[in-house]
Amino acid sequence: MTNFKSRLLTTAIATFGLTFGAAAFAAEKPTVLLVHGAFAESSSWNGVVAELHEQGYPVIAVANPLRSVKSDAAYLQDVVANTKGPVVLVGHSYGGSVISNVTADQAKVKALVYVAAFAPEQGENIAELSGRYPGGTLGPTLAAPVVLKDGNKDLYIQQDKFGAQFAADVPAAEAALMAATQRPVTEAALHEASGVPAWKKIPSWAIYGTADKNIPAAAMKFMAERAGAKKIVEIKDASHVVMTSKPEQVAKLIVEAAEATTK
């Protein structure tokens, strides 16, 4: 009986050690905060979330308010502050401007990943960057703006033009759902000057598609190179929602950024 109890205790200790060890290993992985951009919402990251979960990463797909660069960045800073341990910030489109403007808790932010995203310098705005290089066709696809009580305007993409403009490499049925659930950005946010960019202190990575109609590929390449991105991945014929159409490649780059900065 004594031997049985001894073996049971030994087994329990070993099991606890394995469980605790696995938990500790998992805890070493940073939390990945995914920040969607204009005309999208958190579910646009679903494929990336699934890929990251399979590899043991905790993930939060942040609900970006899309009201102003400054206030959206402040909201993201609150999320960062309330997230335990190190984080990797991943921004899509306008979300790239938001992650670039995070100033508080920068020590917790180990890496920035730009996914078909803006990486503005201080004083630049999204509208100007979009038009700096030829190829962007967003303007004519926008619906009549929704005028708000404060005088600002909410912008949407016309649903019948959404697929071709925003998500050309996504199945038509899925693109139609994305068109119906798109979240608007304020017009003022697109013309708001960016602050001192976080990419000057935090290492960055970038991925985008060559068939992006919202942000010309040349503009994204320019911004990624200027930010000193550790790696730039260009996906042939991918649309603006490369995280939706190519989640495996996007997740792979995020993991690479996480592993490079949290060893």
PEWO-V232384 format. One record per run of one state. SS is the DSSP state (h for helix, s for strand, l for the rest). FROM is the first residue (numbers start at 1). LEN is the number of residues. If there is no record, write none. Layout:
{{SS	FROM	LEN} {SS	FROM	LEN}}
This chain:
{{l	1	1} {h	2	26} {l	28	3} {s	31	5} {l	36	6} {h	42	13} {l	55	4} {s	59	4} {l	63	6} {h	69	13} {l	82	5} {s	87	7} {h	94	7} {l	101	8} {s	109	9} {l	118	8} {h	126	7} {l	133	6} {h	139	3} {s	142	1} {l	143	3} {s	146	2} {l	148	5} {s	153	3} {l	156	1} {s	157	1} {l	158	1} {h	159	8} {l	167	5} {h	172	10} {l	182	3} {s	185	2} {h	187	4} {l	191	7} {h	198	3} {l	201	3} {s	204	6} {l	210	7} {h	217	10} {l	227	5} {s	232	4} {l	236	6} {h	242	4} {l	246	1} {h	247	15} {l	262	2}}
